[in-house]
Amino acid sequence: MKAFVNTHALSSERFDSARLGVLAMIAHPLPQPGSYLGAVMDGEINVGRFLIDVQAEHTPGQVDLDLHRARPGSAVSDRPAITYKLKTGGYLMLLVSQGAGGFRVVLDRVAEEKKGRDKAVATFDSMKLGKGDLFLVTLLRPGRWRMNEPGRGGEGTIVVSYPVPGKQAYRPAEPVWVKLRDRAFEPDKVQIGPAQTVVFAIETEPVSVVVSLGAADDGKGDRKPPTGVRRRVRWTNPSRKESPGRAK
């Protein structure tokens, strides 16, 4: 088997919720039952589409959608939309497994009118996150990172420490949560280790979140980068604490 190296993951120095790429994810809750039609956009081009049927009787509490794999081999209009089932109150998880990324997802709720026709009602656009959305970023490179919300001017700092070599393989700690309220990040200063995830919980709307590298820490002396790193992301559905969501 030929080894695959995700060069985009290793070289990423900027993560933007409005243009989703590798090592970044969006979790969008769907609290209302119904049918939702989704479009995967690459710039202004529709490169994929999907349907989500949200009902109380469905079992899955999370649907993982890899936007890199959402690209069809033929024209979008020539292929039927993939249908997913999701339990009411569950999460649609948007991720990018490889490639340059830059994706956007638009979600419309299909409501039946009295005339018998279906009308699409816009409910979500990943360009602007709303209350209840989560933006998850996994930072690999040690150094000082800047988090900011371009529209409202909120800013903060994330420091990714350089790992200390040990006898056992490095394992990142549990995710750190940051709330985005009005114009501020809470907390606005975060200290984490490499490959640890920061979860931005959106409590205002509409917003976007950008995390960018300010100053890298490439190590000094005999310090070596971590080996055997495993990426791990977990969070608990705020509305269903007894049913933890999970993404790997």
Secondary structure as GFF3:
##gff-version 3
##sequence-region A 1 248
A	DSSP	alpha_helix	7	11	.	.	.	ID=ss1
A	DSSP	beta_strand	14	16	.	.	.	ID=ss2
A	DSSP	beta_strand	24	30	.	.	.	ID=ss3
A	DSSP	beta_strand	34	42	.	.	.	ID=ss4
A	DSSP	beta_strand	45	55	.	.	.	ID=ss5
A	DSSP	beta_strand	62	66	.	.	.	ID=ss6
A	DSSP	three_ten_helix	67	70	.	.	.	ID=ss7
A	DSSP	three_ten_helix	76	78	.	.	.	ID=ss8
A	DSSP	beta_strand	82	87	.	.	.	ID=ss9
A	DSSP	beta_strand	90	95	.	.	.	ID=ss10
A	DSSP	beta_strand	103	112	.	.	.	ID=ss11
A	DSSP	beta_strand	118	125	.	.	.	ID=ss12
A	DSSP	beta_strand	134	139	.	.	.	ID=ss13
A	DSSP	beta_strand	143	149	.	.	.	ID=ss14
A	DSSP	beta_strand	154	160	.	.	.	ID=ss15
A	DSSP	beta_strand	176	181	.	.	.	ID=ss16
A	DSSP	beta_strand	184	186	.	.	.	ID=ss17
A	DSSP	beta_strand	189	192	.	.	.	ID=ss18
A	DSSP	beta_strand	196	202	.	.	.	ID=ss19
A	DSSP	beta_strand	210	216	.	.	.	ID=ss20
A	DSSP	beta_strand	233	236	.	.	.	ID=ss21
A	DSSP	beta_strand	244	247	.	.	.	ID=ss22
###
